[in-house]
Amino acid sequence: MGHFLYVVPEFLGVLERIQGNVSADVKSAVDMVSGISQSVSTTHGSFCSLFNQTLAGFETIRSATGACVQQVDGQLADSLRKAAGAYLDADEGAASVLGKFFR
């Protein structure tokens, strides 16, 4: 009891930018291995076809997972931005109301 929650809207903005960077990093990581199964097929031919089919499956799963993580990161960044705005609006609104009482 007696604990308070402090919200610093500027820090929410920092977190929003961090999430935006995470989203870009995820895309970069997914893109880095995109097409690797095709490269293996080209360099190793049919000798590794079973391995290559498995690799292609994992490549597809990784791509889909990366897209989902990017989407969640984007939604989180958007929510952080909206929360910062809501807290600022609430603070300004409360300050305005209190200002009327103490003039």
C-alpha positions as MATLAB code, in Angstrom:
seq = 'MGHFLYVVPEFLGVLERIQGNVSADVKSAVDMVSGISQSVSTTHGSFCSLFNQTLAGFETIRSATGACVQQVDGQLADSLRKAAGAYLDADEGAASVLGKFFR';
ca = [
       0.000    0.000    0.000;
       1.189    3.486   -0.665;
       2.890    2.613   -3.940;
       2.284    4.876   -6.881;
       2.451    4.347  -10.596;
       4.303    7.058  -12.457;
       3.963    7.356  -16.196;
       6.516    9.344  -18.157;
       5.058    9.980  -21.629;
       8.465   10.883  -23.047;
       9.751    7.448  -22.025;
       6.776    5.839  -23.749;
       7.977    7.634  -26.876;
      11.434    6.124  -26.374;
       9.876    2.670  -26.021;
       7.849    3.283  -29.189;
      11.024    4.033  -31.154;
      12.732    0.957  -29.703;
       9.831   -1.221  -30.837;
      10.053    0.322  -34.292;
      13.733   -0.620  -34.399;
      12.956   -4.165  -33.244;
      10.480   -4.505  -36.090;
      13.128   -3.417  -38.596;
      15.656   -5.818  -37.051;
      13.210   -8.726  -37.324;
      12.617   -7.934  -40.989;
      16.365   -7.783  -41.582;
      16.893  -11.138  -39.845;
      14.142  -12.802  -41.873;
      15.398  -11.307  -45.127;
      18.952  -12.432  -44.375;
      18.097  -16.119  -44.813;
      15.333  -15.670  -47.355;
      16.060  -17.762  -50.429;
      18.689  -19.934  -48.768;
      16.912  -23.127  -49.823;
      17.140  -21.986  -53.441;
      20.857  -21.327  -52.985;
      21.381  -24.815  -51.542;
      19.469  -26.306  -54.456;
      21.649  -24.408  -56.910;
      24.953  -25.294  -55.261;
      24.218  -28.882  -54.199;
      21.657  -30.037  -56.746;
      19.336  -32.990  -56.291;
      21.788  -34.779  -53.985;
      20.428  -32.716  -51.081;
      16.809  -32.508  -52.238;
      15.279  -33.990  -49.067;
      17.326  -31.638  -46.890;
      16.460  -28.750  -49.177;
      12.724  -29.478  -48.972;
      12.976  -29.460  -45.190;
      14.991  -26.245  -45.284;
      12.398  -24.621  -47.549;
       9.679  -25.557  -45.054;
      11.606  -23.985  -42.190;
      12.285  -20.935  -44.322;
       8.538  -20.510  -44.864;
       7.815  -20.933  -41.148;
      10.542  -18.441  -40.225;
       9.161  -15.914  -42.694;
       5.605  -16.276  -41.373;
       6.783  -16.029  -37.768;
       8.855  -12.960  -38.587;
       5.853  -11.302  -40.225;
       3.746  -11.975  -37.118;
       6.437  -10.605  -34.796;
       6.723   -7.494  -36.981;
       2.967   -7.002  -36.815;
       2.926   -7.332  -33.018;
       5.899   -4.949  -32.715;
       4.080   -2.425  -34.884;
       0.912   -2.722  -32.821;
       2.867   -2.342  -29.584;
       4.657    0.744  -30.893;
       1.308    2.223  -31.936;
      -0.218    1.447  -28.525;
       2.727    3.068  -26.747;
       2.316    6.205  -28.869;
      -1.425    6.322  -28.134;
      -0.832    5.755  -24.407;
       1.669    8.611  -24.271;
      -0.853   10.895  -25.959;
      -3.651    9.783  -23.636;
      -1.546   10.421  -20.528;
      -0.512   13.854  -21.791;
      -4.129   14.729  -22.619;
      -5.289   13.524  -19.188;
      -2.571   15.529  -17.438;
      -3.402   18.676  -19.399;
      -7.124   18.188  -18.788;
      -6.624   17.663  -15.060;
      -4.297   20.671  -14.876;
      -6.929   22.793  -16.592;
      -9.648   21.702  -14.155;
      -7.403   22.238  -11.131;
      -6.308   25.592  -12.512;
      -9.929   26.779  -12.486;
     -10.258   25.951   -8.789;
      -7.054   27.633   -7.672;
      -7.222   30.926   -9.572;
];
